[in-house]
Every structure is written in structure tokens, then in C-alpha cells.
Amino acid sequence: MSADTRTVSVVFDMETRDPDDALTLCLLATHPQVRLAAVTVNPGTGAQLAVVREVLHRLGVSVPVGARHVRSPADAVSAFHDEWLGRLPPAGSDGVAHEILAAALTADPDTVLLTGAPLHNLRHLLRHHPGLTISRWVAQGGFAGDNLVPPEGRLPKFAGRTECESFNFGGDKKAALAALASERVAHRDLVSKNVTHGIVWDAALQARLLAAPGLSPGTVLAREGMALYLSHRPEGKLLHDPLAACAVLDRDAFTWAPVEVTYGRGQWGARPAAGSGTFISIAVDWPRAADVLFGTGSS
């Protein structure tokens, strides 16, 4: 089956403690199948907003950028961003994150919400906009264990486990549980760590992208950032949020299980639940996903 080549409207809720989100922003911003409608940042400090605006500026993309808490004292930008993009002066937002999200989702109800951060902004969206519904939420988060993943698809690091920590869900567990239970979210796809921990942007992938013709400006900028990252960490970078972005673009590159998400003592898991409206990734066709994500496929 070929990937869906229709354009999809996306709002991206992100953070900047890890390189993943900025790389994902690059890949989404100029992807030929994406109309990036808005970006929201958690917590949304001036330093974080500067990173987001610099990436968008370099790519010639202008979209509303929202923040949850622009005056947060959090040290929310990693050293990688400073080395890659340079020291940037603090930047401002175009509004409060939940209002930016609501405007984009109202303007186009088919817009997909992609979350790569703890879910504070989604919590505020559901709380402050009771009449709004979300047609599809794709989250980087959650965990599918041995009760869902067949033996041939299990990663050795998670062998024997049915529960695990999940940073994005655990960062605001009340928000995660509320969003997972909300009837106002029609469809939920969780790109879980049992899949994302098996995919690496390493030297081999970097070499492939260096040789690939016709890449989008965003892919070229992400490749530039990864050249820097690999110079310090040649083992490569696990692809968390970029894989979630790929699920937005080509859901059929993944194998999904309908589930009910479970939580206890800081651990997240899932159990089969037909008709729940929640699906968790248990496998990915990485060659297909990579072609869609980076624009290296023939179609």
C-alpha cells in the first residue's frame, strides 16, 4: 500500500529539553504533505520561543506560536539548541497556547493535534474550550508491553514488561488521563516507546540523507542539526517525536492495537479494548516510514 499523499493540517505542541521536538518541527514545517497550522510550546519560555521562531524563520514559514507560561523560570532549552542555532535573544508568543490551539482546530476541524511534550496545553485546551472537539490526537507517549507486542517485535530492553515510565504522559498525569478518557477526542493514536526506542537516526541514516536528492528545506535543516549531534554522540539519536509525526502522515506504516491505557505508581501500560477509540503502536515499517518522513520515497 502506498502512503497517503493528501495534505494534512497539523498543530504541533512541543518542548525543547530534547533535540527531538526541534527536529520534528523542521520536518513538519516544509513537508509537502503538511500544512502546519500552529505551534505551541510547553512551558513556553522566551528562550524556547526563540528556538521555535529561529527554526521557522530559517525555513521561511510563518504560523502562530503559543506559550503556556512565557515567564516560567524553567531551564527548558538544551545545550544542543544553543550550539546548533546559536545564542538567541528571548522571543515572545502570539498568544496563550490553548487559545492558539483552539483557533486552529476551530478553523479546520480536521486538523490533527500532535503532542511531543507533557500535556499541560492539551489539559488547558479541554478545560477552557468545552465546546471544542479534536478529530485526531497523535501523541508521542505511552507503552505497549509483552501483553500486546508479539515476541518478534519486542525490544530486549523492555523484555518481560507490561508497564513503563512515559515522560510526556508522566509530566502531567492528570492531563494524560483526562485526555485519554475524554469523549471530545474522537481518535487517539499513541506512538509508544516500545516502538520509538527501536529506531535511531545514526550515521547510516545521515549518510543516506546526505546522498538523497530533492529533500525539503526542513529535512536539510534537520540533517544539519543531526550532523552536529552525531559529532558528539556517534551512536545516534532515538527518534521519538519524529516517528509520531510520521504517524500523522502515514498511519498505515504502523501496526496498531486498540487499547485502554492503564496507569499506576508512575508506570504506564495498556490492555486490549476494542472500540475504545485509543490505539497504541506495536510495530512500524521503518523503511516505509522513513521514506514518508524524510521525503526519500518515490511517491
JOMOQUI-V924868 format. One record per backbone hydrogen bond with DSSP energy under -1.0 kcal/mol. NH is the residue of the N-H (numbers start at 0). CO is the residue of the C=O. Records with the same first field share a line. If there is no record, write none. Layout:
BEGIN
NH: CO  CO
END
This chain:
BEGIN
7: 32
9: 34
10: 111
11: 37
12: 113
13: 39
22: 18
23: 19
24: 20
25: 21
26: 22
27: 23
28: 24
30: 27
33: 30
34: 7
36: 9
38: 63
39: 11
40: 65
41: 13
48: 44
49: 45
50: 46
51: 47
52: 48
53: 49
54: 50
55: 51
56: 52
57: 53
58: 54
59: 56
60: 55
65: 38
66: 94
67: 40  42
68: 42
71: 68
75: 73
77: 15
81: 77
82: 78
83: 79
84: 80
85: 81
90: 45
93: 64
96: 66
99: 95
100: 96
101: 97
102: 98
103: 99
104: 100
105: 101
106: 102
107: 103
110: 107
111: 8
112: 135
113: 10
114: 137
115: 12
122: 118
123: 119
124: 120
125: 121
126: 122
127: 123
128: 124
131: 128
133: 183
136: 186
137: 112
138: 188
139: 114
140: 138  190
145: 160
147: 144
148: 144
152: 149
153: 150
157: 154
158: 155
160: 157
163: 267
169: 165
170: 166
175: 171
176: 172
177: 173
178: 174
179: 175
180: 176
181: 177
184: 181
185: 133
187: 276
188: 136
189: 278
190: 138
191: 189
192: 141
194: 191
195: 191
196: 192
197: 194
198: 195
200: 236
201: 199
205: 201
206: 202
207: 203
208: 204
209: 205
210: 206
219: 215
220: 216
221: 217
222: 218
223: 219
224: 220
225: 221
226: 222
227: 223
228: 224
229: 225
230: 226
231: 228
232: 228
235: 232
236: 200
238: 198
239: 237
243: 239
244: 240
245: 241
246: 242
247: 243
248: 244
249: 245
252: 249
253: 250
254: 282
256: 279
258: 277
259: 270
261: 268
263: 266
266: 263
267: 163
268: 261
270: 259
272: 257
275: 272
278: 187
279: 256
280: 189
281: 254
282: 254
284: 252
285: 283
288: 284
289: 285
290: 286
291: 287
292: 288
293: 289
295: 290
296: 290
END
